[in-house]
Amino acid sequence: MKRAYYFFKQTILKNRLAHLYLISGPKGSGKSQLVDDVAFLILSQNREDVSHLQQQIEERKIANMMVIEPDGLSIKKEQILALQAEFSKTALVSGPRIYVIKNIEKIGVSAANSLLKFMEEPLSHSVYGFLLTDNVDDVMRTIISRSQILHLKSIDEKDLELELINKGIDERVAVLAPYLTKNIDEALLLADNPNFLDMVNFIEEMVMNWSDLNISLPLYFAQKGRFLIQDRDFFMNFLELILIYFLDLIHYRAHQEITFQFLREQIQIQSSQMQIADIQSLIEQIQSILQKQTYYINLELALDQLSYTLEKMR
């Protein structure tokens, strides 16, 4: 996203900004944030006071910018007509105008025809459009042909980790959250969830007690792990992190980078104590429990199955 932002910054400085961009990238690649940042660059030109401009853009409280999202399952013709009507009020709004259409691949045929007409007959030369999509291959050819296309890559785990740490997030949470989502907003929601930190603490405590056979894992799960099954998504996050941990045992043996750096000493010990075949078997069993969640298997039974599976491998 930084490279795309630099591209727009230089384009605006050289006064070469096109009137329509199609920005494609997977969920979490920062498309919306990029457009907000570019909107600030466009709208801040020739303004004396820009102190509140960024906040106005983020809160959609600025007349120069209109954002359209699918109404239900699709973008409807009425939404495009409302955009045209709003942008026809040129006398009431000074400066450049920006419109953003999210999930452009979901636009209906009649809405697309209205949009194409709007794009071909702009009401002003100072109108700039940004169309966002997760997959450019799903967008109508007629829209693609009229747009300049930019492709964004998914944010790297390390970049997202650094961004979370810079926001003051617990370092262990910042390390693990990017493996569950590449979306910064979703990662922040995870980080703000006290139960997620409890999950990380639970995993750490389980690992620290792995070699203590006086502690029964099924009993430990029964006494302290019921919060893990508060909902299916949360439990699946837990399973994914447990899976990553045991993959780390193999990665460590293979001299590869590990994710659970804060448990490196325990990984070293546990990796040396377990056979590779046993670790792989455990990983496959955890994957099986994870896959069964799509069939809405009883969460309590799934948690019990996991605890007994782990117990047998100690």
Beta strands, then each sheet from edge to edge (+ up, - down):
strand 1: 20-24
strand 2: 65-68
strand 3: 97-101
strand 4: 127-133
strand 5: 148-151
sheet 1: 2+ 3+ 4+ 1+ 5+
end
